[in-house]
Amino acid sequence: MEYVSLEEIAKNLNSISWDILSLLSKKENLSLDDIKSKLNLSSMKIYKEISRLEGGVLINSKKDSQDWRRLNFNITEYGIKILKYK
């Protein structure tokens, strides 16, 4: 497995990714709808970026304890560290 530095990952993030990371760094357990409404973007754009961020282990998701259909997103330790490269 090849190691990729946080700096290298940061270079490949776009503005939507940075916005999502910033948002999640301020508030935990946001759903796709929460993120969509706060950033005023389509579900598809948000979902695409969330998938990329989750694949990069910058955010994670878990099922909502009150509604099993809903996923909540949180920033990871790596996601917090990468914010310094913004």
C-alpha positions as CSV (number, residue, x, y, z in Angstrom):
1,M,0.0,0.0,0.0
2,E,1.4,3.4,-1.0
3,Y,1.4,6.2,1.5
4,V,-0.2,9.5,0.3
5,S,0.6,12.6,2.4
6,L,-2.2,14.8,3.7
7,E,-0.7,17.7,1.8
8,E,-1.1,15.7,-1.5
9,I,-4.7,14.9,-0.6
10,A,-5.3,18.5,0.2
11,K,-4.1,19.6,-3.3
12,N,-6.8,17.4,-4.9
13,L,-9.7,18.7,-2.8
14,N,-12.2,21.1,-4.5
15,S,-14.1,24.0,-2.9
16,I,-17.1,21.8,-2.1
17,S,-14.9,19.3,-0.3
18,W,-13.4,22.1,1.7
19,D,-16.8,23.5,2.5
20,I,-18.1,20.1,3.7
21,L,-15.0,19.6,5.9
22,S,-15.3,23.1,7.4
23,L,-19.0,22.5,8.1
24,L,-18.4,19.1,9.8
25,S,-15.5,20.5,11.8
26,K,-18.0,22.9,13.5
27,K,-21.0,20.5,14.0
28,E,-21.1,16.8,14.3
29,N,-23.7,14.4,13.0
30,L,-25.0,16.2,10.0
31,S,-27.1,14.4,7.4
32,L,-27.0,14.7,3.7
33,D,-30.0,17.0,3.8
34,D,-28.4,19.2,6.5
35,I,-25.2,19.6,4.5
36,K,-27.3,20.2,1.3
37,S,-29.3,23.0,2.9
38,K,-26.4,24.7,4.5
39,L,-24.3,24.7,1.3
40,N,-27.3,25.3,-1.0
41,L,-26.1,22.6,-3.5
42,S,-27.8,19.7,-5.2
43,S,-27.9,16.3,-3.5
44,M,-25.9,14.8,-6.3
45,K,-23.0,17.3,-5.9
46,I,-23.0,16.8,-2.2
47,Y,-23.2,13.0,-2.4
48,K,-20.4,12.9,-4.9
49,E,-18.1,14.9,-2.6
50,I,-19.1,13.0,0.5
51,S,-18.2,9.7,-1.3
52,R,-14.8,11.1,-2.2
53,L,-14.2,12.4,1.4
54,E,-15.3,9.1,2.9
55,G,-13.1,7.2,0.6
56,G,-10.2,9.4,1.7
57,V,-11.0,8.7,5.3
58,L,-11.6,12.4,5.9
59,I,-15.2,11.9,7.0
60,N,-17.2,8.9,8.2
61,S,-20.8,8.0,8.3
62,K,-23.1,6.1,10.7
63,K,-26.8,5.4,10.8
64,D,-28.9,7.7,12.8
65,S,-30.0,6.1,16.1
66,Q,-33.5,7.6,15.7
67,D,-34.0,6.9,11.9
68,W,-32.2,4.0,10.4
69,R,-32.7,5.4,6.9
70,R,-30.7,8.5,7.7
71,L,-26.9,8.7,7.7
72,N,-25.0,11.2,9.8
73,F,-21.6,12.4,8.8
74,N,-18.7,13.4,11.0
75,I,-15.2,14.6,10.3
76,T,-12.3,12.2,11.2
77,E,-9.0,13.0,12.8
78,Y,-7.4,13.1,9.3
79,G,-10.1,15.4,8.2
80,I,-9.4,17.8,11.0
81,K,-5.6,17.6,10.3
82,I,-6.1,18.3,6.6
83,L,-8.0,21.6,7.3
84,K,-4.6,23.3,8.1
85,Y,-3.7,22.9,4.4
86,K,-6.7,25.0,3.2
